[in-house]
């Protein structure tokens, strides 16, 4: 986890929200650790987790249920997401536990996908309506996290494929936390551990890379550079 700067504060806020079982919306540029912090929380707390990513053509409703044709006729088939939030996740010891559900890249969803996604957001009120109108309560302790490149305003710079989302969607997503790139002291430590042979051959390389990276990021943030 980050130890310095804005990234450290953002990670703390996100982890605190997760620890309190509150829904949290984490947004920021690519490579800032949005999905990674949720994965880390799942690992450290031994919380079973599922990840659902918005991609072109994805049928969001099928995450919950779909109409299937069987030998007996047509019937509703319930997906992994539905079973996780209604019944929990059954462990090898036979005990059902609450799941952590991560929806990744939600701002890349099309307007049609986002409309279907409203069904998911209603689950943050601890209930969900099935395909035939029946109301189910969520498995106690089920929690949700959302990640995106923008905070719902879209991306006018063209650097990310982010769509606008209306307030009725955003209001259901809990605490908002903006992630930024790590302080270079933290990031360089990660790079040094990943590429020890390179660091040994060129000891100053990581520091020079850091100076260049800081300059580029500052230019992007001040809108002097578009890419």
C-alpha positions as CSV (number, residue, x, y, z in Angstrom):
1,X,0.0,0.0,0.0
2,X,1.2,3.6,-0.6
3,X,3.0,5.2,2.3
4,X,3.2,8.8,1.1
5,X,1.2,11.6,-0.5
6,X,-2.4,11.8,-1.8
7,X,-2.4,8.1,-2.8
8,X,-1.9,7.0,0.9
9,X,-4.9,9.1,2.0
10,X,-7.1,7.8,-0.8
11,X,-6.2,4.2,-0.1
12,X,-7.0,4.7,3.6
13,X,-10.4,6.1,2.8
14,X,-11.3,3.3,0.4
15,X,-10.1,0.6,2.8
16,X,-12.1,2.2,5.7
17,X,-15.3,2.2,3.6
18,X,-14.7,-1.4,2.7
19,X,-14.0,-2.4,6.3
20,X,-17.3,-0.7,7.3
21,X,-19.2,-2.7,4.6
22,X,-20.2,0.4,2.8
23,X,-20.5,0.7,-0.9
24,X,-17.5,2.7,-2.3
25,X,-17.0,4.3,-5.8
26,X,-13.2,4.5,-6.6
27,X,-12.3,6.6,-9.6
28,X,-9.0,7.8,-11.1
29,X,-6.7,7.4,-14.1
30,X,-5.4,4.1,-15.4
31,X,-2.8,2.5,-13.3
32,X,-3.7,4.1,-10.0
33,X,-4.7,0.9,-8.3
34,X,-8.5,1.1,-8.2
35,X,-9.2,-2.5,-8.8
36,X,-6.0,-3.6,-7.1
37,X,-7.0,-2.2,-3.7
38,X,-10.3,-4.1,-3.8
39,X,-8.4,-7.3,-4.7
40,X,-5.9,-6.7,-1.8
41,X,-8.8,-6.1,0.7
42,X,-10.4,-9.4,-0.4
43,X,-7.1,-11.2,0.0
44,X,-6.1,-9.8,3.4
45,X,-9.6,-10.2,4.9
46,X,-10.3,-13.6,3.3
47,X,-13.5,-12.2,1.7
48,X,-14.9,-14.1,-1.3
49,X,-15.1,-11.7,-4.2
50,X,-16.5,-11.5,-7.7
51,X,-15.5,-9.0,-10.5
52,X,-17.8,-7.9,-13.2
53,X,-16.3,-5.6,-15.9
54,X,-18.3,-3.5,-18.4
55,X,-17.3,-4.3,-21.9
56,X,-19.0,-3.7,-25.3
57,X,-21.8,-6.1,-25.9
58,X,-22.1,-7.3,-22.3
59,X,-25.7,-8.3,-21.4
60,X,-25.8,-7.0,-17.8
61,X,-29.0,-8.7,-16.9
62,X,-27.5,-12.1,-17.6
63,X,-25.2,-11.5,-14.6
64,X,-28.5,-11.9,-12.6
65,X,-30.8,-14.1,-14.6
66,X,-31.9,-15.0,-18.1
67,X,-34.6,-16.9,-19.9
68,X,-33.6,-20.4,-20.8
69,X,-35.2,-23.1,-22.9
70,X,-35.1,-26.6,-21.3
71,X,-36.8,-29.9,-22.0
72,X,-39.6,-28.9,-19.7
73,X,-40.1,-25.6,-21.6
74,X,-38.9,-22.1,-20.8
75,X,-37.8,-21.1,-17.3
76,X,-35.6,-18.5,-15.5
77,X,-31.9,-19.4,-15.0
78,X,-30.2,-17.5,-12.2
79,X,-26.5,-16.4,-12.6
80,X,-23.5,-16.4,-10.3
81,X,-24.1,-12.8,-9.2
82,X,-27.7,-13.4,-8.2
83,X,-26.8,-16.5,-6.2
84,X,-23.9,-14.7,-4.5
85,X,-25.9,-11.7,-3.3
86,X,-29.0,-13.7,-2.4
87,X,-27.5,-16.9,-1.0
88,X,-23.9,-15.9,-0.1
89,X,-20.9,-18.0,-1.1
90,X,-20.8,-21.5,0.3
91,X,-17.3,-22.5,1.7
92,X,-15.7,-25.9,1.7
93,X,-16.8,-26.1,5.4
94,X,-20.4,-25.8,4.4
95,X,-20.9,-22.3,5.8
96,X,-22.3,-19.5,3.5
97,X,-20.4,-16.2,3.7
98,X,-21.2,-12.7,2.3
99,X,-19.4,-11.7,-0.9
100,X,-17.7,-8.6,-2.1
101,X,-18.9,-7.6,-5.5
102,X,-16.6,-5.4,-7.7
103,X,-18.1,-3.7,-10.7
104,X,-15.1,-2.5,-12.8
105,X,-15.1,0.2,-15.5
106,X,-18.7,1.2,-14.9
107,X,-18.2,4.5,-16.7
108,X,-17.5,2.5,-19.9
109,X,-21.0,1.1,-19.9
110,X,-23.4,2.1,-22.7
111,X,-26.6,4.0,-21.8
112,X,-28.5,0.7,-22.3
113,X,-26.1,-1.2,-20.0
114,X,-26.3,1.4,-17.3
115,X,-30.1,1.3,-17.4
116,X,-29.9,-2.5,-16.8
117,X,-27.4,-1.7,-14.1
118,X,-30.0,0.1,-12.0
119,X,-31.2,-3.3,-10.9
120,X,-27.8,-3.8,-9.3
121,X,-27.8,-0.5,-7.6
122,X,-31.1,-1.2,-6.0
123,X,-29.3,-4.0,-4.1
124,X,-27.5,-1.4,-2.1
125,X,-30.8,-0.9,-0.3
126,X,-30.5,-4.5,0.8
127,X,-33.2,-5.9,-1.5
128,X,-33.5,-7.1,-5.1
129,X,-36.5,-7.7,-7.3
130,X,-36.5,-10.9,-9.3
131,X,-37.7,-11.4,-12.9
132,X,-41.2,-12.3,-11.9
133,X,-41.6,-9.4,-9.4
134,X,-40.7,-11.2,-6.2
135,X,-38.6,-9.3,-3.7
136,X,-35.5,-10.9,-2.1
137,X,-33.4,-9.6,0.7
138,X,-29.6,-9.6,0.3
139,X,-27.4,-12.1,2.1
140,X,-26.3,-10.2,5.3
141,X,-22.9,-8.5,4.9
142,X,-22.9,-8.4,1.1
143,X,-20.9,-5.4,0.0
144,X,-20.3,-3.6,-3.3
145,X,-17.4,-1.6,-4.9
146,X,-17.4,0.3,-8.1
147,X,-14.4,1.5,-10.1
148,X,-14.2,4.0,-13.0
149,X,-11.8,6.4,-14.8
150,X,-14.0,9.4,-14.1
151,X,-16.5,10.4,-11.4
152,X,-19.4,10.2,-13.7
153,X,-18.8,13.4,-15.7
154,X,-17.2,11.6,-18.6
155,X,-13.8,12.5,-20.1
156,X,-13.6,15.6,-22.3
157,X,-9.8,15.2,-22.8
158,X,-10.2,12.0,-24.8
159,X,-7.6,10.2,-22.8
160,X,-10.1,7.6,-21.5
161,X,-13.3,6.0,-22.9
162,X,-15.5,7.3,-20.1
163,X,-19.2,7.9,-20.4
164,X,-21.4,10.4,-18.5
165,X,-23.6,8.9,-15.8
166,X,-26.7,10.6,-14.3
167,X,-27.1,11.5,-10.7
168,X,-29.8,8.9,-10.0
169,X,-27.1,6.3,-10.8
170,X,-24.3,7.9,-8.9
171,X,-26.3,8.6,-5.8
172,X,-26.6,4.9,-5.1
173,X,-22.8,4.2,-5.2
174,X,-21.9,5.2,-1.7
175,X,-18.6,7.0,-0.8
176,X,-16.6,8.5,-3.6
177,X,-12.8,8.3,-3.4
178,X,-10.4,9.7,-6.1
179,X,-7.3,7.7,-6.6
180,X,-4.1,9.3,-7.9
181,X,-0.7,7.9,-8.9
182,X,1.5,6.9,-6.1
183,X,4.4,9.0,-4.8
184,X,7.4,8.0,-6.8
185,X,9.2,6.6,-3.7
186,X,6.4,4.0,-3.4
187,X,6.2,3.3,-7.1
188,X,9.9,3.0,-7.6
189,X,10.0,0.4,-4.8
190,X,7.5,-1.7,-6.7
191,X,9.5,-1.4,-9.9
192,X,12.8,-2.3,-8.2
193,X,11.2,-5.5,-6.8
194,X,9.7,-6.4,-10.2
195,X,12.9,-5.8,-12.2
196,X,15.9,-6.6,-9.9
197,X,18.3,-7.6,-12.7
198,X,17.6,-4.3,-14.6
199,X,18.2,-2.3,-11.5
200,X,21.4,-4.1,-10.8
201,X,22.6,-3.4,-14.3
202,X,21.5,0.3,-14.4
203,X,21.2,1.6,-10.8
204,X,20.1,5.1,-11.7
205,X,17.6,4.1,-14.3
206,X,14.6,4.0,-12.0
207,X,15.3,7.5,-10.6
208,X,15.6,9.0,-14.1
209,X,12.4,7.2,-15.1
210,X,10.8,8.8,-12.1
211,X,11.8,12.3,-13.0
212,X,10.4,11.8,-16.5
213,X,7.2,10.3,-15.3
214,X,6.6,13.1,-12.8
215,X,7.1,15.7,-15.6
216,X,4.6,13.9,-17.9
217,X,2.0,13.5,-15.2
218,X,2.2,17.1,-14.2
219,X,1.8,18.2,-17.8
220,X,-1.3,16.0,-18.2
221,X,-2.9,17.2,-14.9
222,X,-2.3,20.9,-15.9
223,X,-3.7,20.1,-19.4
224,X,-0.5,21.1,-21.1
225,X,-0.3,17.7,-22.7
226,X,-3.1,15.7,-24.3
227,X,-2.6,12.0,-25.2
